[in-house]
Amino acid sequence: MESHSRKHNLSVAGVLVSLGIIYGDIGTSPIYTLRFIVGSNLVSEELILGGLSCVFWTLTIITSIKYVYLTLSADNKGEGGIFALYALVRKYKASWVIFPAIIGCCTLIADGFITPAMSVTSAVEGLKALMPNITTQTIITIVIIILFALFIFQQFGSSVVGKTFGPVMLVWFIFIGGIGAYHLSSNWGVLKAINPVYGFNLLVKYPGGFWILGAIFLCTTGAEAMYSDLGHCGKSNIRLGWGFVKISLLLSYFGQGAWLLNEYNGKLLGDQIPFFSIIPSSLLIFGLILATMATVIASQALISGTFTLVNEAIKLKLWPATRVRYPSQMMGQIYIPAINWMLLLGSSIVVLYFKKSDDMQAAYGLAITFNMLMTTALLIYYFSTTKKSTIRSFLLGVVFFTIEGAFLISNLSKFSHGGWFTFAISIIFFFMMFILMRARELRDRHTEFVDLKHYVGLIEDLQSDTSIPREATNLVYMAVADSKRYIDSNIIYSIFKKRPKKADTYWFVHVDTVDSPYTSKYSIDTIIPKKCFFIRIKLGFKADHRVNLLFAKILHDMAENAEIDMVSHYDSLRKHSMPADFKFIMLHSLASVDSEISTFDNFIIQGYRFIKKHSLSSEEMYGLELANVEVERVPIMVGPAAKVRIKREKEDLEREKELRYHGHIN
């Protein structure tokens, strides 16, 4: 049960899987990015070359340098994502780092509501090139059917998805690169857009050019998936795959730019979609089918990344307890039903509400810009602390915050046009995670611990007391305390005061989530030989947290070492070698009604109770739902005790004195 890091050797199969899992979102951006850059403007050399220049340098600086080179280097034992990065830096005790992690998680999940809708709709709208009279309602119906099929497919795991989608994406990138190269050969002059001066002139001199950044940003959405899904593919496979993907993307963008300058210079684009317009008519049907399949894969990149993030947040106790399934034996392959159906519902609502990809793009990109900024904040802090390179970190921070800050300002113009949708979802998730974080802090701050050595004699006396019936042979408590010296006062209250609980053996089990993703270790402290033990289980934020199975393995190891007797202590059962019985006590802390608390703390407590009521129970979360479990609610004081006043009536006191005087009472 040792910790280990995950390694993915560089291989053709690994690169192919990375194409299927990671590059769907960013790989389908050529379908709509240049179309939205042009928008309602007249096609001109200044606009096209400036737009292509911005796309080229965005893919180079943000995607290649920040994500592929720098961020992938900040892996946590082979794992990526904003929570993996948070786990790397939280050991430096900077309390603020939790907030970028939470905001990044919320915005990425919110983006998951619109990415599938936007990507699939933009591809299906290509049917207009074949059937000009097709109705919007027909397109919506097709998109909804595709989305249903995609989300149903999730339960088979991202390994199956990657193997299925990888070859499709390989064909996709070859196809768009080939078509782009063909049109690029008709106007090599567009390659001068590589000069950043053209991009600068577009943003500074072109009328309203700065606000075009909101459309340019669409070329790099999906870059976060490279980091989030690092554990599925490995950095070597991702980096090699990106070299191929970037060349294909640039060929497609520059090919579309050459076609626009050749065919539409000085004209309005209208309803034309450059991506589909450059495809030869003989290949158009194939292109439409391939584009639709690729946009389904684009959705997959974000869905699998969302599963990864939520699973990490659950382990870090920043997300409500939710059932997680493991559809394959490959480590890291997860499926979260509640999140899957929530994303399906959300993306379906987006399709039905916005109807057209033109309207969806108004809401697209705002949330993910916040996500990128949060990753930058943690990344710069990581390099400044771990790598001890303050000057380099400062320069990187200036570059990335300036560029992404400009993207954010530009994307804020989308707020009233639909950006409010993902922003509102992000706010809801943020408050939920903030409530969980604050509630845990309140509990930890007000949970009292007592010195366990003061109760050793009391435990021994209780175990030998024949006047008290036995509660169970083995009584197991989940402890907040993380050392053998101190124990939760709530546990002492449960054993001795609430109702004396006699057992032959007491177990205090503490589960600690550590920064290393796949750690799975335990330690045992013997309080009373064969009668009382403290077990500390250390699990990574990606390790399996099914405590029932882990505890059973620990008991098996202890029995083999003759530390405990696993045969029943009841005479009638012992002669048949029946195993000993176990009972788990789950203590749920509730704020005492006798506490005087602030309005804010009361809001946190009420919010926490609501969330807990609608999430997976602690016993189900730990895999104990089939075990013998008893749930107890114990009060904790989260504020000063409420002050009460009461006074004994004088006549009652005089009456008592009189009775005493006459000897009626002692």
SULFENQUI-V818407 format. One record per residue. N is the residue number from 1. PHI is phi in degrees with one decimal (NA if undefined). PSI is psi in whole degrees, 0 to 359 (none if undefined). Layout:
# SULFENQUI-V818407
N:PHI:PSI + N:PHI:PSI
This chain:
# SULFENQUI-V818407
1:NA:38 + 2:-84.9:159 + 3:-74.3:154 + 4:-155.9:157 + 5:-101.1:152 + 6:-92.9:132 + 7:-127.4:137 + 8:-120.5:113 + 9:-70.4:148 + 10:-65.4:126 + 11:-156.5:160 + 12:-62.1:318 + 13:-63.2:321 + 14:-64.0:318 + 15:-64.6:320 + 16:-64.5:318 + 17:-65.1:322 + 18:-63.8:325 + 19:-62.6:322 + 20:-77.3:325 + 21:-90.8:320 + 22:-101.6:319 + 23:-94.4:12 + 24:-64.5:312 + 25:-65.2:304 + 26:-68.9:334 + 27:-74.5:340 + 28:-101.7:3 + 29:-61.1:331 + 30:-62.1:342 + 31:-62.9:324 + 32:-127.0:341 + 33:-60.1:305 + 34:-65.4:327 + 35:-60.9:319 + 36:-78.3:334 + 37:-64.1:316 + 38:-70.4:312 + 39:54.8:232 + 40:-97.8:11 + 41:-82.2:157 + 42:-70.3:137 + 43:-67.5:127 + 44:-145.6:162 + 45:-63.6:321 + 46:-60.8:317 + 47:-70.6:313 + 48:-69.6:311 + 49:-65.6:322 + 50:-65.6:318 + 51:-64.6:316 + 52:-65.2:323 + 53:-63.1:316 + 54:-64.2:320 + 55:-63.0:314 + 56:-59.1:312 + 57:-76.8:333 + 58:-66.3:314 + 59:-64.3:329 + 60:-79.0:310 + 61:-79.1:309 + 62:-77.5:306 + 63:-75.3:307 + 64:-73.1:306 + 65:-76.1:308 + 66:-68.5:307 + 67:-86.0:305 + 68:-68.9:322 + 69:-92.2:302 + 70:-78.9:307 + 71:-67.1:320 + 72:-64.4:338 + 73:-75.4:340 + 74:-92.0:51 + 75:-86.3:155 + 76:-109.5:91 + 77:53.6:43 + 78:90.3:357 + 79:-106.3:150 + 80:-127.3:188 + 81:104.7:161 + 82:-66.8:332 + 83:-77.7:328 + 84:-64.6:321 + 85:-68.5:320 + 86:-61.1:319 + 87:-63.6:332 + 88:-72.4:326 + 89:-102.4:346 + 90:-69.3:342 + 91:-66.8:346 + 92:-84.8:5 + 93:64.4:26 + 94:-88.3:110 + 95:-66.4:337 + 96:-71.5:340 + 97:-66.3:341 + 98:-67.9:330 + 99:-71.7:316 + 100:-59.6:325 + 101:-64.7:315 + 102:-66.0:313 + 103:-62.6:317 + 104:-60.5:318 + 105:-63.3:312 + 106:-61.2:315 + 107:-70.7:327 + 108:-68.6:320 + 109:-66.1:318 + 110:-61.4:322 + 111:-64.3:333 + 112:-65.8:342 + 113:-75.4:330 + 114:-107.6:334 + 115:-60.2:310 + 116:-59.5:317 + 117:-63.2:313 + 118:-64.8:312 + 119:-64.8:309 + 120:-67.0:318 + 121:-62.2:319 + 122:-62.9:328 + 123:-77.5:315 + 124:-65.1:331 + 125:-64.1:343 + 126:-63.1:345 + 127:-61.0:338 + 128:-62.5:333 + 129:-69.1:332 + 130:-93.9:320 + 131:-127.4:85 + 132:-56.9:336 + 133:-92.4:4 + 134:-62.3:138 + 135:-87.2:157 + 136:-61.4:323 + 137:-63.3:322 + 138:-65.4:318 + 139:-62.7:317 + 140:-60.1:317 + 141:-61.1:315 + 142:-62.6:317 + 143:-62.6:316 + 144:-62.0:318 + 145:-61.5:316 + 146:-62.9:317 + 147:-62.5:318 + 148:-59.9:315 + 149:-62.5:318 + 150:-61.8:312 + 151:-72.6:331 + 152:-66.1:326 + 153:-68.6:340 + 154:-60.5:330 + 155:-67.1:349 + 156:-86.3:354 + 157:94.2:152 + 158:-71.9:342 + 159:-65.7:314 + 160:-63.6:318 + 161:-60.9:314 + 162:-62.6:317 + 163:-67.5:329 + 164:-78.7:317 + 165:-86.2:335 + 166:-53.4:306 + 167:-60.9:326 + 168:-63.7:315 + 169:-68.0:328 + 170:-61.1:313 + 171:-62.6:320 + 172:-59.5:311 + 173:-67.9:323 + 174:-63.5:320 + 175:-65.3:307 + 176:-68.6:327 + 177:-67.1:318 + 178:-65.5:314 + 179:-62.8:318 + 180:-63.9:316 + 181:-61.6:323 + 182:-60.5:314 + 183:-76.7:330 + 184:-62.0:325 + 185:-64.9:344 + 186:-87.6:351 + 187:-158.3:78 + 188:-65.5:347 + 189:-63.1:338 + 190:-68.1:344 + 191:-65.6:341 + 192:-68.3:351 + 193:-65.8:347 + 194:-62.5:334 + 195:-64.8:120 + 196:-64.6:346 + 197:-60.6:324 + 198:-64.2:320 + 199:-66.1:319 + 200:-62.2:315 + 201:-62.9:323 + 202:-62.8:315 + 203:-73.7:330 + 204:-100.6:319 + 205:-103.0:331 + 206:-71.9:135 + 207:-57.3:119 + 208:69.2:18 + 209:-63.7:324 + 210:-59.4:323 + 211:-74.1:348 + 212:-69.9:343 + 213:-55.2:328 + 214:-60.2:325 + 215:-80.6:322 + 216:-61.5:324 + 217:-58.9:335 + 218:-62.0:340 + 219:-71.3:341 + 220:-113.4:0 + 221:-63.1:134 + 222:108.6:347 + 223:-63.4:327 + 224:-62.8:333 + 225:-64.6:332 + 226:-59.0:319 + 227:-81.0:317 + 228:-61.1:322 + 229:-100.2:21 + 230:-55.0:319 + 231:-65.6:340 + 232:-80.4:333 + 233:-126.6:328 + 234:92.3:145 + 235:-66.7:326 + 236:-64.5:316 + 237:-66.7:321 + 238:-66.3:316 + 239:-66.2:317 + 240:-65.3:319 + 241:-62.1:322 + 242:-64.4:324 + 243:-56.9:315 + 244:-68.7:317 + 245:-65.3:316 + 246:-62.5:318 + 247:-61.4:317 + 248:-64.3:318 + 249:-63.6:314 + 250:-65.2:322 + 251:-61.3:319 + 252:-66.8:314 + 253:-62.5:312 + 254:-70.3:329 + 255:-65.5:318 + 256:-64.1:320 + 257:-62.4:318 + 258:-62.7:318 + 259:-64.6:319 + 260:-62.8:317 + 261:-70.1:329 + 262:-75.5:322 + 263:-104.2:332 + 264:-127.8:14 + 265:-59.8:122 + 266:84.6:8 + 267:-121.1:168 + 268:-87.2:143 + 269:-74.4:326 + 270:66.5:225 + 271:-88.9:3 + 272:-66.8:140 + 273:-109.8:106 + 274:-51.4:320 + 275:-58.8:313 + 276:-79.0:333 + 277:-69.1:332 + 278:-84.2:353 + 279:-79.6:128 + 280:-56.3:143 + 281:-56.1:327 + 282:-68.2:339 + 283:-108.2:4 + 284:-63.8:316 + 285:-61.2:314 + 286:-60.0:318 + 287:-63.6:320 + 288:-64.8:315 + 289:-63.1:315 + 290:-64.8:320 + 291:-64.2:320 + 292:-64.0:317 + 293:-63.9:321 + 294:-67.5:324 + 295:-74.1:333 + 296:-62.9:319 + 297:-69.0:328 + 298:-59.2:319 + 299:-65.9:322 + 300:-60.9:321 + 301:-57.1:317 + 302:-77.0:324 + 303:-63.2:312 + 304:-65.0:324 + 305:-65.5:324 + 306:-66.9:317 + 307:-57.5:315 + 308:-61.0:312 + 309:-62.9:314 + 310:-64.8:320 + 311:-60.8:318 + 312:-65.9:319 + 313:-63.4:323 + 314:-62.0:315 + 315:-66.5:329 + 316:-86.8:4 + 317:62.4:34 + 318:-109.9:2 + 319:-137.4:144 + 320:-55.6:145 + 321:-57.4:124 + 322:-135.5:145 + 323:-67.6:130 + 324:-117.7:132 + 325:-113.8:156 + 326:-120.4:93 + 327:-73.6:350 + 328:-142.8:169 + 329:-80.1:347 + 330:-68.5:132 + 331:-64.0:137 + 332:93.0:351 + 333:-85.0:108 + 334:-130.3:161 + 335:-145.5:126 + 336:-116.3:100 + 337:-53.9:314 + 338:-60.9:318 + 339:-68.7:320 + 340:-58.8:310 + 341:-73.8:331 + 342:-65.7:318 + 343:-67.0:323 + 344:-62.7:313 + 345:-61.5:314 + 346:-63.9:314 + 347:-69.1:329 + 348:-66.8:320 + 349:-62.7:320 + 350:-60.1:314 + 351:-61.7:314 + 352:-70.1:330 + 353:-83.0:311 + 354:-86.5:328 + 355:72.0:315 + 356:-120.5:149 + 357:-65.2:331 + 358:-58.3:319 + 359:-77.7:327 + 360:-66.7:323 + 361:-63.4:338 + 362:-65.2:332 + 363:-97.8:352 + 364:-88.2:133 + 365:104.0:335 + 366:-64.1:311 + 367:-64.2:318 + 368:-70.3:337 + 369:-64.3:318 + 370:-61.1:319 + 371:-59.4:314 + 372:-64.1:321 + 373:-64.5:322 + 374:-67.2:320 + 375:-62.6:319 + 376:-61.0:317 + 377:-59.4:313 + 378:-69.9:323 + 379:-64.5:315 + 380:-64.4:320 + 381:-64.2:322 + 382:-62.3:312 + 383:-67.7:326 + 384:-72.7:333 + 385:-97.2:311 + 386:-76.7:314 + 387:-87.0:351 + 388:55.7:37 + 389:-118.8:76 + 390:-63.6:315 + 391:-64.9:312 + 392:-62.4:319 + 393:-63.6:320 + 394:-62.8:315 + 395:-65.4:318 + 396:-62.8:319 + 397:-61.8:318 + 398:-61.5:314 + 399:-63.9:307 + 400:-71.0:319 + 401:-66.9:326 + 402:-66.5:311 + 403:-66.8:310 + 404:-71.1:331 + 405:-65.3:321 + 406:-64.5:319 + 407:-61.4:319 + 408:-63.1:313 + 409:-59.4:317 + 410:-64.7:319 + 411:-70.8:338 + 412:-63.1:338 + 413:-66.8:344 + 414:-83.5:352 + 415:-55.1:308 + 416:-75.2:348 + 417:-98.6:7 + 418:139.6:343 + 419:-62.3:337 + 420:-60.1:334 + 421:-64.0:303 + 422:-69.2:329 + 423:-64.2:318 + 424:-65.2:319 + 425:-62.9:318 + 426:-60.5:318 + 427:-62.8:318 + 428:-60.6:312 + 429:-66.0:324 + 430:-63.1:314 + 431:-62.9:322 + 432:-62.0:313 + 433:-69.8:324 + 434:-64.8:319 + 435:-61.2:316 + 436:-62.8:318 + 437:-65.0:313 + 438:-67.6:322 + 439:-63.4:319 + 440:-65.5:321 + 441:-63.4:319 + 442:-61.2:315 + 443:-62.8:313 + 444:-64.7:324 + 445:-70.0:326 + 446:-108.1:359 + 447:-75.2:127 + 448:-93.5:146 + 449:-122.0:144 + 450:-122.3:155 + 451:-71.5:118 + 452:-65.6:331 + 453:-64.8:336 + 454:-72.1:346 + 455:-113.0:3 + 456:-62.0:313 + 457:-63.0:321 + 458:-65.3:321 + 459:-64.2:317 + 460:-64.9:320 + 461:-65.8:319 + 462:-63.5:320 + 463:-66.5:333 + 464:-98.4:0 + 465:-78.9:109 + 466:-78.1:348 + 467:-79.5:348 + 468:-106.3:126 + 469:-66.3:151 + 470:-74.5:127 + 471:-72.5:317 + 472:-168.7:161 + 473:-67.0:314 + 474:-122.7:124 + 475:-113.7:122 + 476:-114.2:125 + 477:-112.9:136 + 478:-85.2:116 + 479:-103.1:144 + 480:-80.7:325 + 481:-58.9:142 + 482:-114.8:20 + 483:-145.3:160 + 484:-73.6:343 + 485:-74.1:316 + 486:-114.5:152 + 487:-137.1:154 + 488:-59.1:134 + 489:-63.7:334 + 490:-63.5:324 + 491:-68.1:317 + 492:-62.0:318 + 493:-59.2:318 + 494:-68.3:319 + 495:-73.4:318 + 496:-107.3:331 + 497:-109.2:312 + 498:-63.3:310 + 499:-161.2:115 + 500:-52.6:127 + 501:-117.9:104 + 502:-88.0:136 + 503:-147.9:153 + 504:-70.4:326 + 505:-139.2:133 + 506:-107.0:138 + 507:-124.5:128 + 508:-113.1:116 + 509:-115.8:125 + 510:-116.3:129 + 511:-105.8:122 + 512:-115.3:124 + 513:-89.2:119 + 514:-106.6:172 + 515:-75.8:333 + 516:-75.0:126 + 517:-61.8:322 + 518:-116.5:22 + 519:-61.5:139 + 520:-149.3:90 + 521:-132.4:164 + 522:-148.3:156 + 523:-134.3:152 + 524:-125.3:129 + 525:-115.4:125 + 526:-87.8:116 + 527:-84.7:310 + 528:-132.6:121 + 529:-50.8:125 + 530:63.7:5 + 531:-125.7:337 + 532:-157.1:127 + 533:-134.6:148 + 534:-115.2:122 + 535:-115.3:128 + 536:-112.5:119 + 537:-105.5:125 + 538:-106.4:119 + 539:-126.4:139 + 540:-71.8:164 + 541:-73.8:358 + 542:-118.1:356 + 543:-74.2:160 + 544:-72.7:125 + 545:-102.2:29 + 546:-79.6:93 + 547:-62.6:325 + 548:-58.1:314 + 549:-69.7:320 + 550:-65.9:318 + 551:-64.5:321 + 552:-62.4:321 + 553:-66.1:320 + 554:-63.5:316 + 555:-60.9:320 + 556:-62.2:317 + 557:-64.6:319 + 558:-68.0:321 + 559:-64.6:321 + 560:-65.0:330 + 561:-90.3:8 + 562:61.4:26 + 563:-81.0:334 + 564:-139.9:163 + 565:-108.8:114 + 566:-90.5:4 + 567:-88.3:144 + 568:-54.0:143 + 569:-89.8:357 + 570:-83.0:128 + 571:-55.5:316 + 572:-65.6:332 + 573:-93.4:330 + 574:-64.6:323 + 575:-67.2:344 + 576:-102.0:9 + 577:58.7:35 + 578:-73.1:144 + 579:-68.7:153 + 580:-67.8:152 + 581:-90.3:151 + 582:-129.0:144 + 583:-132.4:130 + 584:-99.1:134 + 585:-109.4:117 + 586:-101.5:119 + 587:-98.0:120 + 588:-103.9:116 + 589:-78.6:133 + 590:-125.8:141 + 591:-63.0:127 + 592:-64.4:141 + 593:-68.8:347 + 594:-86.2:1 + 595:-86.0:144 + 596:-102.2:111 + 597:-122.8:159 + 598:-73.4:164 + 599:-61.5:321 + 600:-65.2:313 + 601:-63.7:324 + 602:-65.0:322 + 603:-62.1:317 + 604:-62.4:315 + 605:-65.1:316 + 606:-66.4:320 + 607:-64.0:320 + 608:-64.0:318 + 609:-63.1:320 + 610:-64.4:316 + 611:-64.3:314 + 612:-61.8:324 + 613:-63.6:329 + 614:-108.5:19 + 615:-123.4:176 + 616:-65.0:138 + 617:-68.0:159 + 618:-60.6:320 + 619:-66.7:325 + 620:-72.2:323 + 621:-61.0:321 + 622:-87.9:3 + 623:74.0:29 + 624:-106.2:10 + 625:-63.4:337 + 626:-97.1:358 + 627:-88.5:174 + 628:-80.6:102 + 629:-122.9:137 + 630:-123.5:130 + 631:-100.8:127 + 632:-120.6:141 + 633:-105.3:125 + 634:-123.6:139 + 635:-80.9:145 + 636:-129.4:145 + 637:-86.6:115 + 638:-102.1:14 + 639:-170.2:179 + 640:-62.5:147 + 641:-62.4:139 + 642:-62.2:136 + 643:-88.3:129 + 644:-124.2:152 + 645:-127.8:137 + 646:-153.0:142 + 647:-130.6:137 + 648:-74.8:135 + 649:-67.5:140 + 650:-64.6:319 + 651:-64.4:328 + 652:-67.1:321 + 653:-68.5:320 + 654:-64.7:321 + 655:-63.1:320 + 656:-65.3:320 + 657:-63.8:320 + 658:-64.7:318 + 659:-64.0:320 + 660:-64.0:319 + 661:-62.5:322 + 662:-88.0:4 + 663:77.3:17 + 664:-77.8:335 + 665:-131.5:155 + 666:-79.1:none
